[in-house]
């Protein structure tokens, strides 16, 4: 197992996961239905040859969420819908109304879904039971939350949450010369490197390294600049602004 991405969530260390294997086995991945867009469930971490739904070493447990998604591109649906609308318009001498077009699209989707290709997927997750941390192998927050949601559904109770602003700031203050790599929508009161500005510059080789160095130098130079009350209110809500 080698994680390429890390999305972390916290859960109470008091949570009893002694019956984790049995609970996951009760929610296995089922084949996606003929009229379903997707299906989610747990699969053995070691692949098809494996039998156990979790692999536990000490206070750590490796689990895997499997998925099946039907591939039905919107361009294909829209192209076929346009042809059928043209046929109806030619027969009736008028263009179908909005309600009828919507019904035609729904009927078309139900017709095409059983013939659509199925794409399998798997997302690994590591549960650190000692520290109450769930690490999901994904860079997508939505995918991470899907994994946590499925764990919660299997266990019946799994109160997990992403790191809050206070958590991030606390971690940053514990590290000397820390830099926060992010975007303008989540600037904190610590040195900030706005990675989204990289889209307008060369990001590779010497030019990319030089641009990153320039951004880091700027972040350290302006690290002590205070965030305004309005700025914090826009990003974190009224509670954060009132706390100032």
C-alpha angles and dihedrals in degrees: 000000000000121000114214095183135029128212111168133204131179128227133175113279088216090069111120109230097164090118095043094124094053093045094050091046088057090061106046125163111272124201111267111258124245092254097034126101096207146357131204132193143129124284133185110279091224093059132242093333092057125089105186118084092212138031113212128193115175109307094346128088126191115208133169131212113208127201143187121201128185113228110225109155114213089224090063092048093047093048093052091043091054090053093051092047089052090051092051091046091052093050098043098032093233139074116260116253125249095264092051093047090052091050090048090052093049091050090049093051091051089050095050101039097078089054096046121111117254119229116202122211140177133198121196123214133185121210114205099199094183096056099028096241128141113199116195121196097233140092091212117094090202092055091047092052090049090056092048090048092053091048089051090050092051097045096039090227128041114147102195128162138176121251111283127223090262091052092051093047091048092051090048094052090052091058121069116237092000121182124204112219110201147095135289090263092068108035112154135191092273133079108302131207109190103214093185090070087065090077089076095050137057105277101190141068120355095338092052093049091048092050092050091049090051092051092048092049090051091048092053092046093054098033093114096054108119121235113238122243091243092050092052091046092054093049104036106020135245095306093061091048093049090050090064 
